[in-house]
């Protein structure tokens, strides 16, 4: 069975994984723990634990249990009070960190409860904050970084982190390394800020595949094309480059596109084929667009199929 390791965070990662779990693949998922917004930020500050929000979303995406159980984990308290805005999954993970002693063991426990096939790993066990740097000016925390990405010259953490040993081991074993769709500066690049990670990527035998975003991220990637996303990734990868780009090649309905632009400031990411090929990257393109309740997403099944098909072609 082919081994893939996926790096990311947020909705884009969860969507991709919900498709990959349908194929005969050994999937390892690595998730950043630097989020500091919403429920995750509150728990992180009050309990002095790593961010659990993105991990909770991935657990639900990979779950193979009764739908009522996943709905329970996704439930977010809406009444005023100390639990306001906390999803059940975050509360459970925070409790399991106390019971099991660390985040990795907490995730392993929930993975067993949810009958998850594959492995879910936090990038690090440490409580860590993302820092955006522009000369002497610093933007502290993921929320601030996202809001000021266009002013940031480089990203770093508030301290040098130790990457979990299991992550380094899984990179070395992988047949394919995947960077998922998602917020480029706050979900993807945080995986590339540790010397340990860059060394592991440089030594890896597996090619690197990037699943490009379908729409831009306001404040982070305004007006970025697919090749510009890849260029930023390459600049952080240093001794490695993206080998394969998987991109959507269709456009959303004009009414939906206009709504996205007016209400969220998002626009479709331009597929600039020649620029991608000039980077010596293989381009795989397909109609990967899906609209779910008015929201533009990757079609999880078609996206995962393209990845699986590439692996089968390159055995």
The 8 nearest C-alpha neighbors of each residue, nearest first, counted from 0:
[[1, 24, 25, 2, 23, 3, 174, 26],
 [0, 2, 24, 25, 174, 3, 310, 173],
 [3, 1, 25, 173, 174, 26, 24, 0],
 [4, 2, 175, 26, 173, 174, 176, 25],
 [3, 5, 27, 176, 28, 26, 177, 173],
 [4, 6, 177, 28, 178, 29, 176, 27],
 [7, 5, 178, 29, 179, 28, 177, 30],
 [8, 6, 187, 179, 186, 12, 30, 178],
 [9, 7, 186, 12, 53, 30, 31, 181],
 [8, 10, 53, 11, 12, 181, 13, 186],
 [9, 11, 13, 12, 14, 8, 181, 56],
 [12, 10, 181, 180, 14, 13, 9, 15],
 [11, 13, 15, 8, 14, 179, 10, 7],
 [12, 14, 57, 10, 16, 60, 15, 11],
 [13, 15, 11, 17, 12, 16, 299, 10],
 [16, 14, 12, 299, 18, 17, 13, 11],
 [17, 15, 19, 18, 13, 14, 20, 12],
 [16, 18, 60, 14, 15, 20, 19, 61],
 [17, 19, 299, 300, 16, 303, 15, 20],
 [20, 18, 16, 303, 21, 22, 17, 15],
 [19, 21, 18, 22, 17, 16, 61, 24],
 [20, 22, 19, 18, 23, 17, 300, 303],
 [23, 21, 20, 24, 19, 307, 18, 303],
 [24, 22, 0, 21, 25, 20, 1, 19],
 [25, 23, 1, 22, 26, 0, 2, 3],
 [24, 26, 2, 117, 1, 3, 0, 27],
 [27, 25, 117, 3, 24, 4, 2, 118],
 [28, 26, 118, 4, 117, 119, 5, 3],
 [27, 29, 119, 5, 4, 120, 6, 118],
 [30, 28, 120, 6, 121, 122, 5, 119],
 [29, 31, 121, 122, 8, 7, 6, 120],
 [30, 32, 122, 33, 121, 8, 189, 190],
 [31, 33, 50, 49, 34, 30, 51, 121],
 [32, 34, 128, 127, 31, 50, 129, 35],
 [35, 33, 141, 50, 32, 36, 40, 39],
 [36, 34, 40, 141, 39, 140, 33, 142],
 [35, 37, 40, 39, 34, 142, 38, 41],
 [36, 38, 40, 39, 41, 35, 84, 85],
 [39, 37, 85, 41, 40, 84, 42, 36],
 [40, 38, 52, 42, 37, 41, 50, 36],
 [39, 41, 35, 36, 43, 38, 37, 42],
 [40, 42, 38, 44, 43, 39, 45, 37],
 [43, 41, 45, 39, 44, 46, 40, 38],
 [42, 44, 48, 40, 47, 41, 46, 50],
 [43, 45, 41, 47, 42, 46, 40, 48],
 [44, 46, 42, 43, 47, 41, 48, 40],
 [45, 47, 42, 48, 43, 44, 93, 41],
 [48, 46, 43, 44, 45, 126, 49, 42],
 [47, 49, 43, 46, 126, 50, 42, 44],
 [50, 48, 126, 32, 43, 125, 51, 127],
 [49, 51, 32, 34, 39, 43, 33, 52],
 [52, 50, 54, 53, 39, 55, 89, 49],
 [53, 51, 55, 39, 54, 50, 89, 56],
 [54, 52, 56, 9, 55, 8, 51, 57],
 [55, 53, 57, 51, 56, 52, 58, 30],
 [54, 56, 58, 52, 53, 57, 88, 51],
 [57, 55, 53, 59, 54, 58, 60, 13],
 [56, 58, 60, 13, 54, 59, 55, 61],
 [57, 59, 55, 61, 56, 60, 62, 54],
 [58, 60, 62, 56, 57, 61, 69, 55],
 [61, 59, 57, 17, 13, 58, 62, 56],
 [62, 60, 58, 59, 115, 17, 57, 16],
 [63, 61, 113, 59, 115, 60, 64, 58],
 [64, 62, 114, 113, 115, 61, 65, 116],
 [65, 63, 113, 62, 66, 114, 68, 69],
 [64, 66, 67, 68, 69, 63, 62, 70],
 [65, 67, 69, 68, 70, 64, 71, 63],
 [66, 68, 70, 65, 69, 71, 64, 72],
 [69, 67, 71, 66, 70, 65, 72, 64],
 [68, 70, 72, 66, 71, 67, 59, 73],
 [71, 69, 67, 73, 68, 72, 74, 66],
 [72, 70, 68, 74, 69, 73, 67, 87],
 [73, 71, 88, 87, 69, 70, 74, 68],
 [72, 74, 70, 71, 86, 69, 87, 75],
 [75, 73, 71, 86, 72, 87, 70, 76],
 [74, 76, 86, 85, 84, 77, 73, 87],
 [77, 75, 83, 84, 85, 78, 82, 86],
 [76, 78, 83, 84, 75, 79, 82, 85],
 [79, 77, 83, 76, 80, 82, 84, 81],
 [80, 78, 83, 77, 81, 82, 76, 84],
 [79, 81, 83, 82, 78, 77, 76, 84],
 [80, 82, 83, 79, 85, 84, 78, 76],
 [83, 81, 80, 85, 76, 84, 79, 78],
 [82, 84, 76, 80, 79, 77, 85, 81],
 [85, 83, 76, 75, 77, 38, 82, 86],
 [84, 86, 38, 75, 82, 83, 76, 87],
 [87, 85, 75, 74, 88, 89, 73, 76],
 [86, 88, 72, 90, 89, 74, 91, 73],
 [89, 87, 72, 91, 86, 90, 55, 92],
 [90, 88, 92, 91, 87, 86, 93, 51],
 [91, 89, 93, 87, 88, 92, 94, 86],
 [92, 90, 88, 94, 89, 93, 95, 87],
 [91, 93, 95, 89, 94, 90, 88, 96],
 [92, 94, 90, 96, 91, 95, 89, 97],
 [95, 93, 91, 97, 92, 96, 90, 98],
 [94, 96, 98, 105, 92, 97, 93, 99],
 [95, 97, 101, 93, 105, 100, 99, 102],
 [98, 96, 95, 94, 100, 99, 93, 101],
 [99, 97, 95, 96, 100, 94, 105, 101],
 [100, 98, 96, 95, 97, 104, 101, 105],
 [99, 101, 96, 97, 98, 104, 102, 105],
 [102, 100, 96, 103, 104, 99, 105, 124],
 [101, 103, 105, 96, 104, 106, 124, 100],
 [104, 102, 106, 105, 101, 107, 120, 121],
 [103, 105, 107, 106, 102, 101, 99, 108],
 [104, 106, 95, 102, 108, 96, 103, 107],
 [105, 107, 103, 109, 104, 108, 110, 102],
 [108, 106, 104, 110, 105, 109, 103, 111],
 [107, 109, 105, 111, 106, 110, 104, 112],
 [108, 110, 112, 106, 111, 107, 113, 105],
 [111, 109, 107, 113, 115, 108, 112, 106],
 [112, 110, 114, 108, 109, 113, 115, 107],
 [111, 113, 109, 110, 114, 108, 115, 64],
 [112, 114, 62, 110, 111, 115, 64, 63],
 [115, 113, 111, 63, 112, 110, 62, 116],
 [114, 116, 110, 62, 113, 61, 63, 117],
 [117, 115, 114, 118, 61, 20, 26, 25],
 [116, 118, 26, 27, 25, 115, 119, 28],
 [117, 119, 27, 28, 26, 120, 116, 115],
 [118, 120, 28, 27, 29, 117, 121, 106],
 [121, 119, 29, 28, 122, 30, 103, 118],
 [122, 120, 30, 123, 29, 31, 103, 32],
 [123, 121, 31, 30, 162, 29, 163, 120],
 [124, 122, 162, 163, 121, 125, 161, 160],
 [125, 123, 102, 121, 49, 126, 101, 163],
 [126, 124, 123, 127, 49, 160, 48, 161],
 [125, 127, 49, 48, 124, 47, 128, 50],
 [126, 128, 33, 125, 157, 156, 49, 129],
 [127, 129, 33, 140, 157, 156, 130, 141],
 [128, 130, 156, 140, 141, 33, 155, 139],
 [131, 129, 139, 155, 156, 138, 140, 154],
 [130, 132, 154, 138, 137, 144, 151, 153],
 [133, 131, 137, 153, 151, 152, 136, 154],
 [132, 134, 151, 152, 136, 135, 137, 150],
 [135, 133, 136, 132, 152, 137, 151, 153],
 [134, 136, 133, 137, 132, 138, 131, 152],
 [135, 137, 133, 134, 132, 138, 131, 151],
 [138, 136, 132, 131, 139, 133, 130, 135],
 [139, 137, 131, 130, 143, 144, 132, 140],
 [138, 140, 130, 143, 137, 129, 131, 144],
 [141, 139, 129, 128, 143, 142, 130, 144],
 [140, 142, 144, 129, 143, 34, 35, 145],
 [141, 143, 145, 144, 140, 36, 146, 35],
 [144, 142, 146, 145, 141, 140, 138, 139],
 [145, 143, 141, 147, 146, 148, 142, 131],
 [144, 146, 142, 148, 143, 147, 141, 219],
 [145, 147, 143, 144, 218, 148, 142, 219],
 [148, 146, 144, 150, 149, 145, 143, 218],
 [147, 149, 219, 151, 145, 150, 144, 146],
 [148, 150, 147, 151, 219, 218, 220, 152],
 [151, 149, 148, 147, 152, 133, 132, 131],
 [152, 150, 133, 148, 132, 131, 149, 153],
 [151, 153, 133, 132, 150, 154, 131, 134],
 [154, 152, 132, 151, 131, 155, 133, 130],
 [155, 153, 131, 130, 132, 156, 152, 192],
 [154, 156, 130, 192, 129, 131, 157, 153],
 [157, 155, 129, 158, 130, 128, 159, 127],
 [156, 158, 128, 130, 129, 127, 155, 159],
 [159, 157, 156, 160, 127, 128, 155, 129],
 [158, 160, 156, 161, 157, 193, 155, 192],
 [161, 159, 158, 162, 193, 123, 125, 156],
 [162, 160, 123, 163, 159, 125, 195, 124],
 [161, 163, 123, 122, 160, 164, 195, 166],
 [162, 164, 123, 165, 166, 122, 161, 124],
 [165, 163, 167, 166, 162, 168, 161, 169],
 [164, 166, 168, 163, 167, 169, 120, 162],
 [167, 165, 169, 164, 168, 163, 170, 122],
 [168, 166, 170, 164, 165, 169, 199, 171],
 [167, 169, 165, 171, 166, 170, 164, 172],
 [168, 170, 172, 166, 171, 167, 165, 173],
 [171, 169, 167, 173, 172, 168, 166, 203],
 [170, 172, 203, 168, 169, 173, 167, 199],
 [173, 171, 169, 170, 168, 174, 2, 203],
 [174, 172, 2, 3, 170, 175, 171, 205],
 [173, 175, 205, 2, 3, 1, 172, 176],
 [174, 176, 3, 205, 173, 206, 207, 177],
 [175, 177, 207, 4, 3, 208, 206, 5],
 [178, 176, 5, 208, 209, 207, 179, 4],
 [179, 177, 209, 6, 5, 7, 210, 208],
 [178, 180, 210, 7, 12, 6, 177, 181],
 [181, 179, 11, 212, 210, 211, 12, 178],
 [180, 182, 11, 183, 186, 179, 9, 212],
 [181, 183, 186, 185, 184, 216, 187, 180],
 [184, 182, 187, 185, 186, 181, 188, 219],
 [183, 185, 188, 182, 186, 187, 219, 145],
 [184, 186, 182, 183, 187, 141, 189, 188],
 [185, 187, 8, 182, 7, 183, 184, 181],
 [188, 186, 183, 7, 189, 190, 185, 184],
 [187, 189, 190, 191, 184, 183, 186, 185],
 [190, 188, 191, 187, 192, 186, 185, 31],
 [191, 189, 188, 192, 187, 31, 6, 193],
 [190, 192, 188, 189, 193, 235, 196, 197],
 [193, 191, 189, 190, 155, 194, 188, 154],
 [192, 194, 195, 196, 191, 197, 160, 190],
 [195, 193, 197, 196, 198, 192, 191, 199],
 [196, 194, 198, 193, 197, 199, 162, 161],
 [197, 195, 199, 193, 198, 194, 200, 191],
 [196, 198, 194, 200, 199, 195, 201, 191],
 [197, 199, 201, 195, 196, 200, 194, 202],
 [198, 200, 196, 202, 197, 201, 203, 167],
 [201, 199, 203, 197, 202, 198, 196, 239],
 [200, 202, 198, 199, 203, 239, 238, 197],
 [201, 203, 199, 200, 198, 204, 171, 197],
 [204, 202, 200, 171, 205, 201, 199, 170],
 [203, 205, 202, 206, 171, 174, 173, 172],
 [204, 206, 175, 174, 203, 173, 176, 207],
 [207, 205, 175, 242, 176, 208, 204, 174],
 [206, 208, 176, 241, 242, 177, 175, 243],
 [209, 207, 243, 177, 244, 242, 176, 241],
 [208, 210, 178, 244, 177, 211, 245, 243],
 [211, 209, 245, 179, 180, 244, 246, 178],
 [212, 210, 246, 180, 209, 245, 225, 213],
 [211, 213, 180, 214, 181, 210, 268, 215],
 [212, 214, 268, 267, 247, 211, 215, 297],
 [215, 213, 267, 268, 266, 212, 265, 216],
 [214, 216, 265, 220, 266, 221, 268, 267],
 [215, 217, 220, 219, 265, 221, 218, 182],
 [218, 216, 219, 221, 264, 265, 220, 215],
 [217, 219, 146, 148, 221, 220, 216, 147],
 [220, 218, 148, 216, 217, 149, 145, 221],
 [219, 221, 216, 223, 215, 222, 218, 217],
 [220, 222, 217, 223, 215, 219, 216, 218],
 [223, 221, 220, 224, 215, 268, 266, 269],
 [224, 222, 220, 221, 227, 268, 228, 225],
 [223, 225, 269, 227, 268, 226, 270, 222],
 [224, 226, 228, 270, 227, 269, 268, 211],
 [227, 225, 229, 275, 228, 224, 230, 274],
 [226, 228, 230, 224, 229, 225, 223, 231],
 [229, 227, 225, 226, 231, 230, 232, 224],
 [230, 228, 226, 232, 227, 231, 233, 225],
 [231, 229, 227, 233, 232, 228, 226, 234],
 [230, 232, 234, 228, 233, 229, 227, 235],
 [233, 231, 229, 235, 230, 234, 236, 228],
 [232, 234, 236, 240, 230, 235, 231, 229],
 [233, 235, 231, 232, 237, 236, 230, 240],
 [236, 234, 237, 232, 233, 191, 231, 188],
 [235, 237, 233, 239, 234, 238, 232, 240],
 [236, 238, 235, 239, 234, 233, 240, 197],
 [239, 237, 201, 236, 240, 197, 200, 198],
 [240, 238, 236, 237, 201, 200, 241, 233],
 [239, 241, 233, 242, 236, 238, 237, 207],
 [240, 242, 207, 243, 208, 233, 280, 209],
 [241, 243, 280, 207, 206, 208, 240, 281],
 [244, 242, 208, 281, 280, 241, 282, 207],
 [243, 245, 282, 209, 208, 283, 210, 281],
 [246, 244, 283, 210, 284, 209, 211, 282],
 [247, 245, 284, 211, 210, 244, 248, 283],
 [246, 248, 287, 285, 286, 284, 249, 213],
 [249, 247, 286, 285, 284, 246, 270, 250],
 [250, 248, 286, 247, 251, 288, 287, 285],
 [249, 251, 252, 248, 267, 288, 253, 256],
 [252, 250, 256, 253, 255, 249, 288, 267],
 [251, 253, 255, 254, 256, 250, 257, 290],
 [254, 252, 256, 255, 257, 251, 250, 258],
 [255, 253, 257, 256, 252, 258, 251, 259],
 [254, 256, 258, 252, 257, 253, 259, 251],
 [257, 255, 253, 259, 258, 254, 251, 252],
 [256, 258, 260, 254, 259, 255, 253, 261],
 [259, 257, 255, 261, 256, 260, 262, 254],
 [260, 258, 256, 263, 262, 257, 265, 261],
 [259, 261, 264, 265, 257, 258, 263, 266],
 [262, 260, 258, 259, 264, 263, 257, 265],
 [261, 263, 259, 260, 258, 264, 265, 257],
 [264, 262, 259, 265, 260, 261, 217, 258],
 [263, 265, 260, 261, 217, 262, 259, 266],
 [266, 264, 260, 215, 263, 259, 214, 217],
 [265, 267, 214, 215, 260, 268, 256, 264],
 [268, 266, 214, 213, 269, 215, 265, 250],
 [267, 269, 214, 224, 213, 215, 225, 270],
 [270, 268, 224, 271, 225, 267, 223, 222],
 [269, 271, 225, 272, 224, 268, 248, 246],
 [272, 270, 274, 273, 269, 225, 226, 275],
 [271, 273, 275, 274, 270, 276, 282, 226],
 [274, 272, 276, 275, 271, 277, 278, 226],
 [273, 275, 277, 276, 272, 271, 226, 278],
 [276, 274, 226, 272, 278, 277, 273, 280],
 [275, 277, 273, 279, 278, 280, 274, 272],
 [278, 276, 274, 279, 275, 273, 280, 272],
 [277, 279, 276, 275, 280, 274, 226, 230],
 [280, 278, 276, 277, 281, 275, 242, 241],
 [279, 281, 242, 243, 276, 278, 275, 282],
 [280, 282, 243, 244, 242, 276, 283, 279],
 [283, 281, 244, 243, 245, 280, 284, 276],
 [284, 282, 245, 244, 246, 281, 285, 243],
 [285, 283, 246, 247, 245, 248, 282, 286],
 [284, 286, 247, 248, 287, 246, 283, 249],
 [285, 287, 249, 247, 248, 288, 284, 301],
 [288, 286, 247, 298, 297, 285, 302, 301],
 [289, 287, 297, 298, 286, 296, 247, 249],
 [288, 290, 298, 296, 297, 295, 291, 287],
 [291, 289, 295, 294, 293, 296, 292, 288],
 [290, 292, 294, 293, 289, 295, 296, 298],
 [293, 291, 294, 290, 295, 289, 296, 255],
 [292, 294, 291, 290, 295, 255, 259, 258],
 [295, 293, 291, 290, 292, 296, 289, 255],
 [296, 294, 290, 289, 291, 293, 288, 297],
 [297, 295, 289, 290, 288, 294, 298, 291],
 [298, 296, 288, 287, 289, 299, 302, 14],
 [297, 299, 289, 287, 301, 288, 300, 302],
 [298, 300, 18, 302, 15, 297, 301, 14],
 [299, 301, 18, 303, 302, 298, 304, 19],
 [302, 300, 304, 303, 298, 299, 287, 305],
 [303, 301, 299, 305, 304, 300, 298, 287],
 [302, 304, 19, 306, 18, 300, 305, 301],
 [303, 305, 301, 307, 306, 302, 308, 300],
 [304, 306, 308, 302, 303, 307, 309, 301],
 [307, 305, 303, 309, 304, 308, 310, 302],
 [306, 308, 304, 310, 309, 305, 303, 311],
 [309, 307, 305, 311, 310, 306, 304, 312],
 [310, 308, 312, 306, 307, 311, 305, 313],
 [309, 311, 307, 313, 308, 312, 314, 306],
 [312, 310, 308, 313, 309, 314, 307, 306],
 [313, 311, 309, 310, 314, 308, 307, 306],
 [314, 312, 310, 311, 309, 308, 174, 307],
 [313, 311, 312, 310, 309, 1, 174, 308]]
